[in-house]
């Protein structure tokens, strides 16, 4: 099998953008970023999904910056997310 996963994400959530099959939870909207923040139930990766940009994997700190009440949102959902995979250092 060819690996199609993006750095910091699993094959399931990366393939979603091709297949439409995935296990995401929408955590909220960030008006400042004009995007929604999603999280994969399989690997725990955070995704920024915007109207004017391609979906991209973001760090947990970036997700918290976009949604300051992220910890409360996740606790309210009651989903046991796995630890997000590490992203490579920014260039």
PyMOL Python script that loads the backbone (N, CA, C, O; Angstrom):
from pymol import cmd

cmd.read_pdbstr("""\
ATOM      1  N   UNK A   1       0.837  -1.175   0.000  1.00  0.00           N
ATOM      2  CA  UNK A   1       0.000   0.000   0.000  1.00  0.00           C
ATOM      3  C   UNK A   1       0.888   1.247   0.000  1.00  0.00           C
ATOM      4  O   UNK A   1       1.869   1.315   0.741  1.00  0.00           O
ATOM      5  N   UNK A   2       0.551   2.199  -0.807  1.00  0.00           N
ATOM      6  CA  UNK A   2       1.289   3.449  -0.870  1.00  0.00           C
ATOM      7  C   UNK A   2       0.869   4.342   0.275  1.00  0.00           C
ATOM      8  O   UNK A   2      -0.322   4.501   0.542  1.00  0.00           O
ATOM      9  N   UNK A   3       1.837   4.923   0.949  1.00  0.00           N
ATOM     10  CA  UNK A   3       1.502   5.843   2.024  1.00  0.00           C
ATOM     11  C   UNK A   3       1.068   7.167   1.433  1.00  0.00           C
ATOM     12  O   UNK A   3       1.748   7.747   0.587  1.00  0.00           O
ATOM     13  N   UNK A   4      -0.093   7.637   1.905  1.00  0.00           N
ATOM     14  CA  UNK A   4      -0.591   8.916   1.418  1.00  0.00           C
ATOM     15  C   UNK A   4      -0.725   9.930   2.534  1.00  0.00           C
ATOM     16  O   UNK A   4      -1.195  11.045   2.304  1.00  0.00           O
ATOM     17  N   UNK A   5      -0.321   9.565   3.732  1.00  0.00           N
ATOM     18  CA  UNK A   5      -0.502  10.453   4.876  1.00  0.00           C
ATOM     19  C   UNK A   5       0.379  11.692   4.761  1.00  0.00           C
ATOM     20  O   UNK A   5       1.520  11.635   4.301  1.00  0.00           O
ATOM     21  N   UNK A   6      -0.183  12.795   5.189  1.00  0.00           N
ATOM     22  CA  UNK A   6       0.589  14.036   5.280  1.00  0.00           C
ATOM     23  C   UNK A   6       1.358  14.012   6.587  1.00  0.00           C
ATOM     24  O   UNK A   6       0.947  13.333   7.529  1.00  0.00           O
ATOM     25  N   UNK A   7       2.462  14.736   6.666  1.00  0.00           N
ATOM     26  CA  UNK A   7       3.173  14.815   7.945  1.00  0.00           C
ATOM     27  C   UNK A   7       2.239  15.331   9.037  1.00  0.00           C
ATOM     28  O   UNK A   7       1.550  16.335   8.851  1.00  0.00           O
ATOM     29  N   UNK A   8       2.221  14.639  10.174  1.00  0.00           N
ATOM     30  CA  UNK A   8       1.386  15.042  11.292  1.00  0.00           C
ATOM     31  C   UNK A   8      -0.031  14.517  11.220  1.00  0.00           C
ATOM     32  O   UNK A   8      -0.871  14.908  12.030  1.00  0.00           O
ATOM     33  N   UNK A   9      -0.322  13.629  10.259  1.00  0.00           N
ATOM     34  CA  UNK A   9      -1.672  13.088  10.099  1.00  0.00           C
ATOM     35  C   UNK A   9      -1.592  11.622   9.677  1.00  0.00           C
ATOM     36  O   UNK A   9      -0.539  11.136   9.265  1.00  0.00           O
ATOM     37  N   UNK A  10      -2.723  10.933   9.787  1.00  0.00           N
ATOM     38  CA  UNK A  10      -2.752   9.525   9.388  1.00  0.00           C
ATOM     39  C   UNK A  10      -3.314   9.383   7.973  1.00  0.00           C
ATOM     40  O   UNK A  10      -3.790  10.349   7.377  1.00  0.00           O
ATOM     41  N   UNK A  11      -3.250   8.170   7.456  1.00  0.00           N
ATOM     42  CA  UNK A  11      -3.763   7.909   6.108  1.00  0.00           C
ATOM     43  C   UNK A  11      -5.280   8.083   6.034  1.00  0.00           C
ATOM     44  O   UNK A  11      -5.811   8.454   4.987  1.00  0.00           O
ATOM     45  N   UNK A  12      -5.975   7.818   7.135  1.00  0.00           N
ATOM     46  CA  UNK A  12      -7.439   7.936   7.122  1.00  0.00           C
ATOM     47  C   UNK A  12      -7.857   9.384   6.924  1.00  0.00           C
ATOM     48  O   UNK A  12      -8.675   9.678   6.053  1.00  0.00           O
ATOM     49  N   UNK A  13      -7.305  10.292   7.723  1.00  0.00           N
ATOM     50  CA  UNK A  13      -7.745  11.684   7.588  1.00  0.00           C
ATOM     51  C   UNK A  13      -7.163  12.355   6.349  1.00  0.00           C
ATOM     52  O   UNK A  13      -7.803  13.240   5.780  1.00  0.00           O
ATOM     53  N   UNK A  14      -5.980  11.965   5.918  1.00  0.00           N
ATOM     54  CA  UNK A  14      -5.428  12.523   4.690  1.00  0.00           C
ATOM     55  C   UNK A  14      -6.252  12.090   3.480  1.00  0.00           C
ATOM     56  O   UNK A  14      -6.480  12.886   2.569  1.00  0.00           O
ATOM     57  N   UNK A  15      -6.697  10.838   3.466  1.00  0.00           N
ATOM     58  CA  UNK A  15      -7.475  10.323   2.342  1.00  0.00           C
ATOM     59  C   UNK A  15      -8.876  10.926   2.278  1.00  0.00           C
ATOM     60  O   UNK A  15      -9.530  10.863   1.237  1.00  0.00           O
ATOM     61  N   UNK A  16      -9.338  11.504   3.374  1.00  0.00           N
ATOM     62  CA  UNK A  16     -10.684  12.093   3.396  1.00  0.00           C
ATOM     63  C   UNK A  16     -10.892  13.082   2.252  1.00  0.00           C
ATOM     64  O   UNK A  16     -11.980  13.152   1.681  1.00  0.00           O
ATOM     65  N   UNK A  17      -9.871  13.833   1.923  1.00  0.00           N
ATOM     66  CA  UNK A  17     -10.009  14.884   0.915  1.00  0.00           C
ATOM     67  C   UNK A  17     -10.161  14.298  -0.487  1.00  0.00           C
ATOM     68  O   UNK A  17     -10.515  15.012  -1.425  1.00  0.00           O
ATOM     69  N   UNK A  18      -9.894  12.997  -0.629  1.00  0.00           N
ATOM     70  CA  UNK A  18     -10.084  12.312  -1.909  1.00  0.00           C
ATOM     71  C   UNK A  18     -11.342  11.444  -1.877  1.00  0.00           C
ATOM     72  O   UNK A  18     -12.117  11.427  -2.833  1.00  0.00           O
ATOM     73  N   UNK A  19     -11.538  10.727  -0.773  1.00  0.00           N
ATOM     74  CA  UNK A  19     -12.610   9.735  -0.699  1.00  0.00           C
ATOM     75  C   UNK A  19     -13.900  10.258  -0.078  1.00  0.00           C
ATOM     76  O   UNK A  19     -14.982   9.748  -0.366  1.00  0.00           O
ATOM     77  N   UNK A  20     -13.786  11.275   0.772  1.00  0.00           N
ATOM     78  CA  UNK A  20     -14.960  11.752   1.499  1.00  0.00           C
ATOM     79  C   UNK A  20     -15.313  10.877   2.685  1.00  0.00           C
ATOM     80  O   UNK A  20     -16.333  11.092   3.341  1.00  0.00           O
ATOM     81  N   UNK A  21     -14.469   9.884   2.965  1.00  0.00           N
ATOM     82  CA  UNK A  21     -14.695   8.986   4.090  1.00  0.00           C
ATOM     83  C   UNK A  21     -13.657   9.300   5.159  1.00  0.00           C
ATOM     84  O   UNK A  21     -12.456   9.233   4.901  1.00  0.00           O
ATOM     85  N   UNK A  22     -14.109   9.636   6.335  1.00  0.00           N
ATOM     86  CA  UNK A  22     -13.172   9.951   7.410  1.00  0.00           C
ATOM     87  C   UNK A  22     -13.896  10.029   8.738  1.00  0.00           C
ATOM     88  O   UNK A  22     -15.112   9.851   8.812  1.00  0.00           O
ATOM     89  N   UNK A  23     -13.149  10.293   9.763  1.00  0.00           N
ATOM     90  CA  UNK A  23     -13.712  10.334  11.110  1.00  0.00           C
ATOM     91  C   UNK A  23     -13.300  11.624  11.787  1.00  0.00           C
ATOM     92  O   UNK A  23     -12.547  11.613  12.760  1.00  0.00           O
ATOM     93  N   UNK A  24     -13.797  12.738  11.268  1.00  0.00           N
ATOM     94  CA  UNK A  24     -13.476  14.051  11.821  1.00  0.00           C
ATOM     95  C   UNK A  24     -14.551  14.526  12.778  1.00  0.00           C
ATOM     96  O   UNK A  24     -15.709  14.118  12.695  1.00  0.00           O
ATOM     97  N   UNK A  25     -14.144  15.397  13.688  1.00  0.00           N
ATOM     98  CA  UNK A  25     -15.061  16.138  14.544  1.00  0.00           C
ATOM     99  C   UNK A  25     -14.772  17.607  14.290  1.00  0.00           C
ATOM    100  O   UNK A  25     -13.625  18.044  14.383  1.00  0.00           O
ATOM    101  N   UNK A  26     -15.815  18.373  13.969  1.00  0.00           N
ATOM    102  CA  UNK A  26     -15.649  19.818  13.814  1.00  0.00           C
ATOM    103  C   UNK A  26     -15.666  20.426  15.204  1.00  0.00           C
ATOM    104  O   UNK A  26     -16.646  20.295  15.937  1.00  0.00           O
ATOM    105  N   UNK A  27     -14.567  21.099  15.566  1.00  0.00           N
ATOM    106  CA  UNK A  27     -14.446  21.672  16.904  1.00  0.00           C
ATOM    107  C   UNK A  27     -15.005  23.081  16.987  1.00  0.00           C
ATOM    108  O   UNK A  27     -15.485  23.492  18.043  1.00  0.00           O
ATOM    109  N   UNK A  28     -14.950  23.822  15.899  1.00  0.00           N
ATOM    110  CA  UNK A  28     -15.479  25.184  15.918  1.00  0.00           C
ATOM    111  C   UNK A  28     -14.990  25.989  14.745  1.00  0.00           C
ATOM    112  O   UNK A  28     -14.210  25.518  13.918  1.00  0.00           O
ATOM    113  N   UNK A  29     -15.471  27.230  14.691  1.00  0.00           N
ATOM    114  CA  UNK A  29     -15.094  28.156  13.630  1.00  0.00           C
ATOM    115  C   UNK A  29     -14.211  29.255  14.188  1.00  0.00           C
ATOM    116  O   UNK A  29     -14.401  29.714  15.314  1.00  0.00           O
ATOM    117  N   UNK A  30     -13.250  29.666  13.390  1.00  0.00           N
ATOM    118  CA  UNK A  30     -12.380  30.787  13.733  1.00  0.00           C
ATOM    119  C   UNK A  30     -12.641  31.900  12.720  1.00  0.00           C
ATOM    120  O   UNK A  30     -12.133  31.844  11.600  1.00  0.00           O
ATOM    121  N   UNK A  31     -13.427  32.910  13.100  1.00  0.00           N
ATOM    122  CA  UNK A  31     -13.699  34.007  12.171  1.00  0.00           C
ATOM    123  C   UNK A  31     -12.424  34.726  11.721  1.00  0.00           C
ATOM    124  O   UNK A  31     -12.330  35.172  10.577  1.00  0.00           O
ATOM    125  N   UNK A  32     -11.454  34.835  12.616  1.00  0.00           N
ATOM    126  CA  UNK A  32     -10.209  35.519  12.262  1.00  0.00           C
ATOM    127  C   UNK A  32      -9.465  34.782  11.146  1.00  0.00           C
ATOM    128  O   UNK A  32      -8.824  35.409  10.302  1.00  0.00           O
ATOM    129  N   UNK A  33      -9.552  33.471  11.146  1.00  0.00           N
ATOM    130  CA  UNK A  33      -8.868  32.670  10.120  1.00  0.00           C
ATOM    131  C   UNK A  33      -9.793  32.305   8.964  1.00  0.00           C
ATOM    132  O   UNK A  33      -9.353  31.724   7.971  1.00  0.00           O
ATOM    133  N   UNK A  34     -11.063  32.643   9.094  1.00  0.00           N
ATOM    134  CA  UNK A  34     -12.082  32.263   8.107  1.00  0.00           C
ATOM    135  C   UNK A  34     -11.996  30.768   7.819  1.00  0.00           C
ATOM    136  O   UNK A  34     -11.957  30.336   6.667  1.00  0.00           O
ATOM    137  N   UNK A  35     -11.968  29.992   8.903  1.00  0.00           N
ATOM    138  CA  UNK A  35     -11.785  28.548   8.777  1.00  0.00           C
ATOM    139  C   UNK A  35     -12.430  27.826   9.954  1.00  0.00           C
ATOM    140  O   UNK A  35     -12.680  28.405  11.011  1.00  0.00           O
ATOM    141  N   UNK A  36     -12.690  26.539   9.729  1.00  0.00           N
ATOM    142  CA  UNK A  36     -13.109  25.661  10.805  1.00  0.00           C
ATOM    143  C   UNK A  36     -11.900  24.862  11.273  1.00  0.00           C
ATOM    144  O   UNK A  36     -10.965  24.617  10.512  1.00  0.00           O
ATOM    145  N   UNK A  37     -11.939  24.464  12.529  1.00  0.00           N
ATOM    146  CA  UNK A  37     -10.900  23.592  13.071  1.00  0.00           C
ATOM    147  C   UNK A  37     -11.541  22.222  13.280  1.00  0.00           C
ATOM    148  O   UNK A  37     -12.540  22.090  13.988  1.00  0.00           O
ATOM    149  N   UNK A  38     -10.952  21.213  12.652  1.00  0.00           N
ATOM    150  CA  UNK A  38     -11.422  19.837  12.742  1.00  0.00           C
ATOM    151  C   UNK A  38     -10.362  19.006  13.455  1.00  0.00           C
ATOM    152  O   UNK A  38      -9.192  19.384  13.509  1.00  0.00           O
ATOM    153  N   UNK A  39     -10.787  17.875  13.999  1.00  0.00           N
ATOM    154  CA  UNK A  39      -9.834  16.940  14.606  1.00  0.00           C
ATOM    155  C   UNK A  39     -10.182  15.520  14.193  1.00  0.00           C
ATOM    156  O   UNK A  39     -11.347  15.121  14.196  1.00  0.00           O
ATOM    157  N   UNK A  40      -9.156  14.771  13.842  1.00  0.00           N
ATOM    158  CA  UNK A  40      -9.325  13.382  13.414  1.00  0.00           C
ATOM    159  C   UNK A  40      -9.507  12.477  14.635  1.00  0.00           C
ATOM    160  O   UNK A  40      -8.728  12.541  15.586  1.00  0.00           O
ATOM    161  N   UNK A  41     -10.533  11.645  14.598  1.00  0.00           N
ATOM    162  CA  UNK A  41     -10.764  10.689  15.690  1.00  0.00           C
ATOM    163  C   UNK A  41      -9.770   9.538  15.663  1.00  0.00           C
ATOM    164  O   UNK A  41      -9.557   8.882  16.683  1.00  0.00           O
ATOM    165  N   UNK A  42      -9.163   9.286  14.515  1.00  0.00           N
ATOM    166  CA  UNK A  42      -8.249   8.149  14.378  1.00  0.00           C
ATOM    167  C   UNK A  42      -6.864   8.481  14.931  1.00  0.00           C
ATOM    168  O   UNK A  42      -6.314   7.720  15.727  1.00  0.00           O
ATOM    169  N   UNK A  43      -6.296   9.624  14.508  1.00  0.00           N
ATOM    170  CA  UNK A  43      -4.920   9.945  14.910  1.00  0.00           C
ATOM    171  C   UNK A  43      -4.810  11.177  15.807  1.00  0.00           C
ATOM    172  O   UNK A  43      -3.756  11.409  16.400  1.00  0.00           O
ATOM    173  N   UNK A  44      -5.869  11.965  15.918  1.00  0.00           N
ATOM    174  CA  UNK A  44      -5.834  13.139  16.779  1.00  0.00           C
ATOM    175  C   UNK A  44      -5.308  14.400  16.120  1.00  0.00           C
ATOM    176  O   UNK A  44      -5.176  15.428  16.784  1.00  0.00           O
ATOM    177  N   UNK A  45      -5.005  14.350  14.829  1.00  0.00           N
ATOM    178  CA  UNK A  45      -4.468  15.524  14.128  1.00  0.00           C
ATOM    179  C   UNK A  45      -5.511  16.642  14.059  1.00  0.00           C
ATOM    180  O   UNK A  45      -6.706  16.398  13.898  1.00  0.00           O
ATOM    181  N   UNK A  46      -5.018  17.870  14.186  1.00  0.00           N
ATOM    182  CA  UNK A  46      -5.865  19.051  14.008  1.00  0.00           C
ATOM    183  C   UNK A  46      -5.738  19.518  12.567  1.00  0.00           C
ATOM    184  O   UNK A  46      -4.643  19.539  12.004  1.00  0.00           O
ATOM    185  N   UNK A  47      -6.868  19.892  11.974  1.00  0.00           N
ATOM    186  CA  UNK A  47      -6.898  20.392  10.605  1.00  0.00           C
ATOM    187  C   UNK A  47      -7.567  21.752  10.579  1.00  0.00           C
ATOM    188  O   UNK A  47      -8.563  21.980  11.265  1.00  0.00           O
ATOM    189  N   UNK A  48      -7.019  22.642   9.790  1.00  0.00           N
ATOM    190  CA  UNK A  48      -7.657  23.928   9.526  1.00  0.00           C
ATOM    191  C   UNK A  48      -8.271  23.839   8.134  1.00  0.00           C
ATOM    192  O   UNK A  48      -7.575  23.622   7.142  1.00  0.00           O
ATOM    193  N   UNK A  49      -9.593  24.011   8.081  1.00  0.00           N
ATOM    194  CA  UNK A  49     -10.335  23.857   6.830  1.00  0.00           C
ATOM    195  C   UNK A  49     -10.991  25.203   6.523  1.00  0.00           C
ATOM    196  O   UNK A  49     -11.983  25.582   7.144  1.00  0.00           O
ATOM    197  N   UNK A  50     -10.421  25.911   5.558  1.00  0.00           N
ATOM    198  CA  UNK A  50     -10.907  27.248   5.254  1.00  0.00           C
ATOM    199  C   UNK A  50     -11.571  27.362   3.903  1.00  0.00           C
ATOM    200  O   UNK A  50     -11.463  26.476   3.055  1.00  0.00           O
ATOM    201  N   UNK A  51     -12.256  28.467   3.723  1.00  0.00           N
ATOM    202  CA  UNK A  51     -12.932  28.728   2.457  1.00  0.00           C
ATOM    203  C   UNK A  51     -11.960  29.116   1.351  1.00  0.00           C
ATOM    204  O   UNK A  51     -12.226  28.868   0.175  1.00  0.00           O
ATOM    205  N   UNK A  52     -10.842  29.719   1.718  1.00  0.00           N
ATOM    206  CA  UNK A  52      -9.948  30.288   0.716  1.00  0.00           C
ATOM    207  C   UNK A  52      -8.579  29.628   0.677  1.00  0.00           C
ATOM    208  O   UNK A  52      -7.645  30.164   0.081  1.00  0.00           O
ATOM    209  N   UNK A  53      -8.457  28.469   1.309  1.00  0.00           N
ATOM    210  CA  UNK A  53      -7.172  27.780   1.370  1.00  0.00           C
ATOM    211  C   UNK A  53      -7.426  26.279   1.380  1.00  0.00           C
ATOM    212  O   UNK A  53      -8.524  25.823   1.700  1.00  0.00           O
ATOM    213  N   UNK A  54      -6.415  25.533   1.033  1.00  0.00           N
ATOM    214  CA  UNK A  54      -6.526  24.076   1.104  1.00  0.00           C
ATOM    215  C   UNK A  54      -6.503  23.636   2.557  1.00  0.00           C
ATOM    216  O   UNK A  54      -5.900  24.305   3.396  1.00  0.00           O
ATOM    217  N   UNK A  55      -7.153  22.519   2.866  1.00  0.00           N
ATOM    218  CA  UNK A  55      -7.084  21.996   4.236  1.00  0.00           C
ATOM    219  C   UNK A  55      -5.635  21.707   4.604  1.00  0.00           C
ATOM    220  O   UNK A  55      -4.863  21.211   3.783  1.00  0.00           O
ATOM    221  N   UNK A  56      -5.272  22.021   5.844  1.00  0.00           N
ATOM    222  CA  UNK A  56      -3.895  21.756   6.259  1.00  0.00           C
ATOM    223  C   UNK A  56      -3.858  21.289   7.702  1.00  0.00           C
ATOM    224  O   UNK A  56      -4.694  21.670   8.521  1.00  0.00           O
ATOM    225  N   UNK A  57      -2.875  20.460   7.990  1.00  0.00           N
ATOM    226  CA  UNK A  57      -2.628  19.980   9.347  1.00  0.00           C
ATOM    227  C   UNK A  57      -1.970  21.119  10.117  1.00  0.00           C
ATOM    228  O   UNK A  57      -1.047  21.767   9.624  1.00  0.00           O
ATOM    229  N   UNK A  58      -2.462  21.353  11.339  1.00  0.00           N
ATOM    230  CA  UNK A  58      -1.884  22.412  12.173  1.00  0.00           C
ATOM    231  C   UNK A  58      -1.495  21.832  13.531  1.00  0.00           C
ATOM    232  O   UNK A  58      -1.977  20.773  13.934  1.00  0.00           O
ATOM    233  N   UNK A  59      -0.632  22.534  14.209  1.00  0.00           N
ATOM    234  CA  UNK A  59      -0.199  22.126  15.546  1.00  0.00           C
ATOM    235  C   UNK A  59      -1.312  22.412  16.565  1.00  0.00           C
ATOM    236  O   UNK A  59      -2.194  23.235  16.317  1.00  0.00           O
ATOM    237  N   UNK A  60      -1.260  21.734  17.693  1.00  0.00           N
ATOM    238  CA  UNK A  60      -2.245  21.948  18.763  1.00  0.00           C
ATOM    239  C   UNK A  60      -2.219  23.405  19.223  1.00  0.00           C
ATOM    240  O   UNK A  60      -3.269  23.975  19.519  1.00  0.00           O
ATOM    241  N   UNK A  61      -1.040  24.011  19.287  1.00  0.00           N
ATOM    242  CA  UNK A  61      -0.942  25.422  19.694  1.00  0.00           C
ATOM    243  C   UNK A  61      -1.670  26.332  18.716  1.00  0.00           C
ATOM    244  O   UNK A  61      -2.303  27.308  19.120  1.00  0.00           O
ATOM    245  N   UNK A  62      -1.579  26.011  17.424  1.00  0.00           N
ATOM    246  CA  UNK A  62      -2.293  26.795  16.413  1.00  0.00           C
ATOM    247  C   UNK A  62      -3.806  26.621  16.560  1.00  0.00           C
ATOM    248  O   UNK A  62      -4.566  27.574  16.390  1.00  0.00           O
ATOM    249  N   UNK A  63      -4.234  25.405  16.874  1.00  0.00           N
ATOM    250  CA  UNK A  63      -5.664  25.153  17.089  1.00  0.00           C
ATOM    251  C   UNK A  63      -6.163  25.946  18.298  1.00  0.00           C
ATOM    252  O   UNK A  63      -7.264  26.497  18.270  1.00  0.00           O
ATOM    253  N   UNK A  64      -5.347  26.003  19.366  1.00  0.00           N
ATOM    254  CA  UNK A  64      -5.726  26.771  20.562  1.00  0.00           C
ATOM    255  C   UNK A  64      -5.736  28.272  20.276  1.00  0.00           C
ATOM    256  O   UNK A  64      -6.543  29.013  20.836  1.00  0.00           O
ATOM    257  N   UNK A  65      -4.849  28.703  19.416  1.00  0.00           N
ATOM    258  CA  UNK A  65      -4.830  30.108  19.027  1.00  0.00           C
ATOM    259  C   UNK A  65      -6.104  30.461  18.247  1.00  0.00           C
ATOM    260  O   UNK A  65      -6.675  31.536  18.432  1.00  0.00           O
ATOM    261  N   UNK A  66      -6.537  29.555  17.384  1.00  0.00           N
ATOM    262  CA  UNK A  66      -7.749  29.782  16.590  1.00  0.00           C
ATOM    263  C   UNK A  66      -9.008  29.669  17.442  1.00  0.00           C
ATOM    264  O   UNK A  66      -9.971  30.408  17.239  1.00  0.00           O
ATOM    265  N   UNK A  67      -8.996  28.745  18.394  1.00  0.00           N
ATOM    266  CA  UNK A  67     -10.137  28.514  19.286  1.00  0.00           C
ATOM    267  C   UNK A  67      -9.640  28.568  20.730  1.00  0.00           C
ATOM    268  O   UNK A  67      -9.256  27.539  21.286  1.00  0.00           O
ATOM    269  N   UNK A  68      -9.642  29.749  21.341  1.00  0.00           N
ATOM    270  CA  UNK A  68      -9.098  29.882  22.706  1.00  0.00           C
ATOM    271  C   UNK A  68      -9.744  28.948  23.730  1.00  0.00           C
ATOM    272  O   UNK A  68      -9.099  28.591  24.716  1.00  0.00           O
ATOM    273  N   UNK A  69     -10.985  28.549  23.526  1.00  0.00           N
ATOM    274  CA  UNK A  69     -11.657  27.649  24.467  1.00  0.00           C
ATOM    275  C   UNK A  69     -11.616  26.187  24.003  1.00  0.00           C
ATOM    276  O   UNK A  69     -12.513  25.405  24.315  1.00  0.00           O
ATOM    277  N   UNK A  70     -10.579  25.834  23.265  1.00  0.00           N
ATOM    278  CA  UNK A  70     -10.445  24.498  22.687  1.00  0.00           C
ATOM    279  C   UNK A  70     -10.525  23.395  23.737  1.00  0.00           C
ATOM    280  O   UNK A  70     -11.200  22.388  23.520  1.00  0.00           O
ATOM    281  N   UNK A  71      -9.852  23.566  24.863  1.00  0.00           N
ATOM    282  CA  UNK A  71      -9.856  22.519  25.895  1.00  0.00           C
ATOM    283  C   UNK A  71     -11.267  22.277  26.429  1.00  0.00           C
ATOM    284  O   UNK A  71     -11.652  21.134  26.677  1.00  0.00           O
ATOM    285  N   UNK A  72     -12.028  23.341  26.603  1.00  0.00           N
ATOM    286  CA  UNK A  72     -13.408  23.219  27.075  1.00  0.00           C
ATOM    287  C   UNK A  72     -14.269  22.526  26.017  1.00  0.00           C
ATOM    288  O   UNK A  72     -15.079  21.659  26.341  1.00  0.00           O
ATOM    289  N   UNK A  73     -14.090  22.910  24.762  1.00  0.00           N
ATOM    290  CA  UNK A  73     -14.846  22.290  23.665  1.00  0.00           C
ATOM    291  C   UNK A  73     -14.593  20.786  23.624  1.00  0.00           C
ATOM    292  O   UNK A  73     -15.529  19.991  23.546  1.00  0.00           O
ATOM    293  N   UNK A  74     -13.311  20.404  23.679  1.00  0.00           N
ATOM    294  CA  UNK A  74     -12.971  18.974  23.614  1.00  0.00           C
ATOM    295  C   UNK A  74     -13.497  18.215  24.829  1.00  0.00           C
ATOM    296  O   UNK A  74     -13.955  17.080  24.697  1.00  0.00           O
ATOM    297  N   UNK A  75     -13.436  18.827  26.006  1.00  0.00           N
ATOM    298  CA  UNK A  75     -13.954  18.168  27.213  1.00  0.00           C
ATOM    299  C   UNK A  75     -15.464  17.998  27.123  1.00  0.00           C
ATOM    300  O   UNK A  75     -15.998  16.979  27.562  1.00  0.00           O
ATOM    301  N   UNK A  76     -16.159  18.981  26.561  1.00  0.00           N
ATOM    302  CA  UNK A  76     -17.608  18.921  26.413  1.00  0.00           C
ATOM    303  C   UNK A  76     -18.018  17.825  25.439  1.00  0.00           C
ATOM    304  O   UNK A  76     -19.030  17.155  25.645  1.00  0.00           O
ATOM    305  N   UNK A  77     -17.236  17.640  24.378  1.00  0.00           N
ATOM    306  CA  UNK A  77     -17.552  16.604  23.385  1.00  0.00           C
ATOM    307  C   UNK A  77     -17.445  15.201  23.963  1.00  0.00           C
ATOM    308  O   UNK A  77     -18.183  14.301  23.562  1.00  0.00           O
ATOM    309  N   UNK A  78     -16.535  15.018  24.897  1.00  0.00           N
ATOM    310  CA  UNK A  78     -16.361  13.708  25.509  1.00  0.00           C
ATOM    311  C   UNK A  78     -15.715  12.676  24.612  1.00  0.00           C
ATOM    312  O   UNK A  78     -15.835  11.477  24.867  1.00  0.00           O
ATOM    313  N   UNK A  79     -15.031  13.112  23.565  1.00  0.00           N
ATOM    314  CA  UNK A  79     -14.346  12.187  22.657  1.00  0.00           C
ATOM    315  C   UNK A  79     -12.933  11.965  23.184  1.00  0.00           C
ATOM    316  O   UNK A  79     -12.235  12.921  23.523  1.00  0.00           O
ATOM    317  N   UNK A  80     -12.518  10.722  23.252  1.00  0.00           N
ATOM    318  CA  UNK A  80     -11.168  10.398  23.717  1.00  0.00           C
ATOM    319  C   UNK A  80     -10.223  10.424  22.512  1.00  0.00           C
ATOM    320  O   UNK A  80      -9.927   9.386  21.918  1.00  0.00           O
ATOM    321  N   UNK A  81      -9.754  11.628  22.161  1.00  0.00           N
ATOM    322  CA  UNK A  81      -8.860  11.764  21.015  1.00  0.00           C
ATOM    323  C   UNK A  81      -7.476  11.227  21.356  1.00  0.00           C
ATOM    324  O   UNK A  81      -7.001  11.418  22.476  1.00  0.00           O
ATOM    325  N   UNK A  82      -6.822  10.560  20.412  1.00  0.00           N
ATOM    326  CA  UNK A  82      -5.418  10.176  20.633  1.00  0.00           C
ATOM    327  C   UNK A  82      -4.521  11.410  20.563  1.00  0.00           C
ATOM    328  O   UNK A  82      -4.927  12.463  20.070  1.00  0.00           O
ATOM    329  N   UNK A  83      -3.312  11.265  21.057  1.00  0.00           N
ATOM    330  CA  UNK A  83      -2.328  12.349  20.967  1.00  0.00           C
ATOM    331  C   UNK A  83      -2.012  12.600  19.500  1.00  0.00           C
ATOM    332  O   UNK A  83      -1.713  11.664  18.759  1.00  0.00           O
ATOM    333  N   UNK A  84      -2.077  13.857  19.079  1.00  0.00           N
ATOM    334  CA  UNK A  84      -1.807  14.190  17.676  1.00  0.00           C
ATOM    335  C   UNK A  84      -0.369  13.841  17.295  1.00  0.00           C
ATOM    336  O   UNK A  84       0.545  14.043  18.094  1.00  0.00           O
ATOM    337  N   UNK A  85      -0.160  13.322  16.090  1.00  0.00           N
ATOM    338  CA  UNK A  85       1.202  13.018  15.648  1.00  0.00           C
ATOM    339  C   UNK A  85       2.035  14.284  15.566  1.00  0.00           C
ATOM    340  O   UNK A  85       1.497  15.364  15.323  1.00  0.00           O
ATOM    341  N   UNK A  86       3.334  14.167  15.766  1.00  0.00           N
ATOM    342  CA  UNK A  86       4.177  15.363  15.690  1.00  0.00           C
ATOM    343  C   UNK A  86       4.291  15.870  14.245  1.00  0.00           C
ATOM    344  O   UNK A  86       4.303  15.096  13.287  1.00  0.00           O
ATOM    345  N   UNK A  87       4.372  17.169  14.133  1.00  0.00           N
ATOM    346  CA  UNK A  87       4.625  17.791  12.817  1.00  0.00           C
ATOM    347  C   UNK A  87       6.110  18.077  12.709  1.00  0.00           C
ATOM    348  O   UNK A  87       6.760  18.337  13.721  1.00  0.00           O
ATOM    349  N   UNK A  88       6.653  18.035  11.517  1.00  0.00           N
ATOM    350  CA  UNK A  88       8.073  18.383  11.356  1.00  0.00           C
ATOM    351  C   UNK A  88       8.272  19.869  11.699  1.00  0.00           C
ATOM    352  O   UNK A  88       7.329  20.656  11.621  1.00  0.00           O
ATOM    353  N   UNK A  89       9.483  20.241  12.072  1.00  0.00           N
ATOM    354  CA  UNK A  89       9.745  21.650  12.387  1.00  0.00           C
ATOM    355  C   UNK A  89       9.436  22.555  11.191  1.00  0.00           C
ATOM    356  O   UNK A  89       9.638  22.184  10.035  1.00  0.00           O
ATOM    357  N   UNK A  90       8.945  23.738  11.508  1.00  0.00           N
ATOM    358  CA  UNK A  90       8.648  24.703  10.441  1.00  0.00           C
ATOM    359  C   UNK A  90       9.941  25.141   9.761  1.00  0.00           C
ATOM    360  O   UNK A  90      10.976  25.284  10.413  1.00  0.00           O
ATOM    361  N   UNK A  91       9.876  25.355   8.442  1.00  0.00           N
ATOM    362  CA  UNK A  91      11.117  25.761   7.730  1.00  0.00           C
ATOM    363  C   UNK A  91      11.545  27.154   8.091  1.00  0.00           C
ATOM    364  O   UNK A  91      12.557  27.639   7.585  1.00  0.00           O
TER     365      UNK A  91
END
""", "prot")
cmd.dss("prot")
cmd.show_as("cartoon", "prot")
cmd.util.cbc("prot")
cmd.orient("prot")
